[in-house]
Amino acid sequence: MYVKGWGFLAHMIRDCKIIIQLTQAKTFKQFDKDEGLNRAVIYALLNLGELMKTFSETDKNEIVSIPWKDIIRFRNRAAHGYHNVSLYVTWNMATKQIPPLLVEREQKSAEQAEIAEKAELAEQAELAELAELTETANLAEQSQNPKIPKKEKPNTNF
């Protein structure tokens, strides 16, 4: 199930961590007063929404616990109407929706790493089996058709 979106999983996790670090131990009042902070969170959410757009509808439907549409809609609003972004909506998304998303994304990342490792081991085993079968076939062919050495022509150039 590897599609373009899953390749961005590490970036999604990074953006979630950044959002959590920026809002951790802060109140909405502090967030509201700190323009640099709220712009940084909006930017990280914008990046996250952009990454989420790369997932297929099938993948989005597979993980219903992620607020795909909310974050993508937020991204669209932030990208095309930045000065109209509600800081209250931004705060709620950053503090209520992103932390569970991070936990889920890290679990998915671990699952994918395990799947990739198993796939690699299976591929190595398959290649080893194929090499063994090829060797067996070559040995069988050689035993059925032994090579008869050609007689050397005598050297007549004296």
C-alpha positions as semicolon CSV with decimal commas, in nm:
position;residue;x (nm);y (nm);z (nm)
1;M;0,000;0,000;0,000
2;Y;0,280;0,242;-0,074
3;V;0,160;0,552;-0,252
4;K;0,302;0,900;-0,276
5;G;0,138;1,014;0,049
6;W;0,296;0,749;0,269
7;G;0,638;0,861;0,152
8;F;0,576;1,191;0,332
9;L;0,499;1,024;0,662
10;A;0,823;1,137;0,829
11;H;0,751;1,497;0,726
12;M;0,401;1,474;0,871
13;I;0,540;1,346;1,200
14;R;0,796;1,629;1,206
15;D;0,528;1,893;1,147
16;C;0,308;1,744;1,421
17;K;0,602;1,751;1,664
18;I;0,677;2,113;1,577
19;I;0,315;2,213;1,637
20;I;0,310;2,033;1,972
21;Q;0,642;2,187;2,080
22;L;0,523;2,535;1,988
23;T;0,193;2,508;2,177
24;Q;0,306;2,296;2,471
25;A;0,268;2,466;2,811
26;K;0,101;2,766;2,648
27;T;-0,246;2,906;2,695
28;F;-0,468;3,040;2,422
29;K;-0,416;3,389;2,564
30;Q;-0,036;3,356;2,523
31;F;-0,083;3,212;2,175
32;D;-0,320;3,492;2,077
33;K;-0,074;3,764;2,185
34;D;0,237;3,612;2,021
35;E;0,216;3,681;1,647
36;G;0,540;3,495;1,573
37;L;0,410;3,188;1,754
38;N;0,070;3,184;1,586
39;R;0,225;3,239;1,243
40;A;0,467;2,950;1,303
41;V;0,182;2,718;1,405
42;I;-0,027;2,827;1,106
43;Y;0,267;2,758;0,876
44;A;0,326;2,412;1,023
45;L;-0,046;2,332;0,987
46;L;-0,034;2,458;0,629
47;N;0,258;2,223;0,556
48;L;0,075;1,935;0,720
49;G;-0,236;2,000;0,508
50;E;-0,024;2,014;0,194
51;L;0,128;1,675;0,276
52;M;-0,216;1,530;0,348
53;K;-0,335;1,630;0,002
54;T;-0,093;1,375;-0,148
55;F;-0,284;1,079;-0,002
56;S;-0,535;0,893;-0,218
57;E;-0,901;0,883;-0,118
58;T;-0,862;0,509;-0,051
59;D;-0,585;0,575;0,200
60;K;-0,780;0,858;0,362
61;N;-1,079;0,626;0,404
62;E;-0,855;0,360;0,555
63;I;-0,766;0,579;0,853
64;V;-1,088;0,752;0,954
65;S;-0,951;0,882;1,285
66;I;-0,741;1,147;1,107
67;P;-0,928;1,474;1,046
68;W;-0,814;1,483;0,681
69;K;-1,077;1,727;0,556
70;D;-1,042;1,965;0,851
71;I;-0,667;1,997;0,815
72;I;-0,679;2,022;0,434
73;R;-0,955;2,286;0,457
74;F;-0,747;2,475;0,711
75;R;-0,450;2,455;0,475
76;N;-0,658;2,598;0,190
77;R;-0,785;2,878;0,410
78;A;-0,437;2,960;0,540
79;A;-0,283;2,949;0,192
80;H;-0,546;3,158;0,017
81;G;-0,687;3,381;0,288
82;Y;-0,414;3,408;0,550
83;H;-0,546;3,717;0,724
84;N;-0,885;3,555;0,771
85;V;-0,759;3,253;0,965
86;S;-0,920;3,225;1,306
87;L;-0,662;3,194;1,583
88;Y;-0,919;3,012;1,794
89;V;-0,965;2,747;1,521
90;T;-0,586;2,730;1,480
91;W;-0,538;2,681;1,854
92;N;-0,802;2,408;1,876
93;M;-0,659;2,222;1,581
94;A;-0,303;2,251;1,716
95;T;-0,389;2,143;2,070
96;K;-0,681;1,902;2,022
97;Q;-0,641;1,736;1,682
98;I;-0,265;1,726;1,627
99;P;-0,143;1,540;1,941
100;P;-0,359;1,228;1,870
101;L;-0,259;1,251;1,505
102;L;0,109;1,238;1,602
103;V;0,058;0,925;1,810
104;E;-0,128;0,757;1,524
105;R;0,129;0,864;1,262
106;E;0,417;0,733;1,473
107;Q;0,237;0,400;1,513
108;K;0,175;0,386;1,137
109;S;0,540;0,469;1,074
110;A;0,650;0,183;1,302
111;E;0,406;-0,053;1,130
112;Q;0,536;0,048;0,788
113;A;0,896;-0,002;0,898
114;E;0,806;-0,351;1,018
115;I;0,621;-0,428;0,693
116;A;0,915;-0,300;0,488
117;E;1,157;-0,511;0,690
118;K;0,942;-0,823;0,642
119;A;0,909;-0,750;0,270
120;E;1,285;-0,711;0,239
121;L;1,346;-1,039;0,422
122;A;1,089;-1,214;0,202
123;E;1,252;-1,070;-0,110
124;Q;1,596;-1,188;0,006
125;A;1,458;-1,537;0,075
126;E;1,289;-1,541;-0,265
127;L;1,612;-1,435;-0,437
128;A;1,808;-1,702;-0,252
129;E;1,551;-1,965;-0,350
130;L;1,563;-1,847;-0,711
131;A;1,944;-1,866;-0,713
132;E;1,928;-2,218;-0,569
133;L;1,673;-2,328;-0,831
134;T;1,886;-2,178;-1,108
135;E;2,194;-2,360;-0,980
136;T;1,999;-2,688;-0,957
137;A;1,869;-2,642;-1,312
138;N;2,221;-2,568;-1,440
139;L;2,361;-2,878;-1,270
140;A;2,081;-3,093;-1,413
141;E;2,144;-2,957;-1,762
142;Q;2,515;-3,022;-1,734
143;S;2,460;-3,380;-1,622
144;Q;2,225;-3,446;-1,917
145;N;2,446;-3,276;-2,174
146;P;2,804;-3,319;-2,065
147;K;3,043;-3,106;-2,261
148;I;3,273;-3,313;-2,478
149;P;3,605;-3,144;-2,515
150;K;3,687;-3,059;-2,876
151;K;3,995;-3,219;-3,022
152;E;4,267;-2,974;-3,089
153;K;4,381;-2,941;-3,445
154;P;4,743;-3,019;-3,489
155;N;4,964;-2,723;-3,558
156;T;5,079;-2,748;-3,918
157;N;5,254;-2,415;-3,939
158;F;5,616;-2,505;-3,910
